[in-house]
Amino acid sequence: MNYDEPIGNWVKLPVAWSELRPGLREEVACRAGDIHTFDGGHLHRVDGQWEVLSSGTSNDADVVRNALQKPN
């Protein structure tokens, strides 16, 4: 991990990722460094890639990671 890169904002999602309005999803994707999901999940951005640290009770962290992954 490069400790010189900006960490980003810490974001707590109030609802499931699929229920957020598109503008808020885009803002979270651009600015967040840590995302805490409504169900207790936790994601962290490392070298530009999202890693799920804990999934949460509804696995929303996995949904968020899949939505934020860049296609190959």
N, C-alpha and C positions, 0 to 999 in steps of 0.2 A: 504494500500500500504506500502510496506517495503522500507523506504527511504535509507536503507543501501545498497541495491542492486545496481549494476551498471545500469546507465540509458541507455547506448548504444549511438550509433551515430544517428545524425539527417540526414535523407536521403530525397532528392527531386528526384522523379522519372521523367525522361525526356519524357517518353512515357507511354502508357498503360502497365499494368502488363503483359498482354498476348504477348506484342511485345518485352519484354526484353529477352535477351539471358539467357538460363538456368543458366549459371555460375553466372551472376549478380543477378538473383533471389535468388540463394542459399546464396550469400554473404549478401544480404539485410536481408534475413531471420535470419541469424546468428548474425549479428552485429548491426542491427538497434534497436533503442529504440523508435524513432519517424519516421514515414513515411508520407511524403507529396506527394500526387499523382499529376500527370500532370493536372488533371481537377479541382484541388482545394480541394480535399479531404484530410483528416488528420486522421492517426491512431496513437495510443500510446500503448506501451506495459506496462501492469500493472500485476505484479506478474506472469509473463510468458505468459499471455494471451493478445491477441490483441483486443483493443476496438476502434471502429470507432467513432471519435469525430465529423467529418462531412463527408458526402458522396461524395461531389463534383458533378459536372454537369453530368458526365457520370457514376456515382456510382462505380468508379474504386476502391475506398476504401473498399467497400463491397466485390469486387472480390479478392482483396489482402487479406483481413481478412479470407475469405473462403479458399484461397490457403494456408495460413499459419497456420490454425487451425490444431491441432494434432487430429487424429482420436481417438475416445473413445475406 
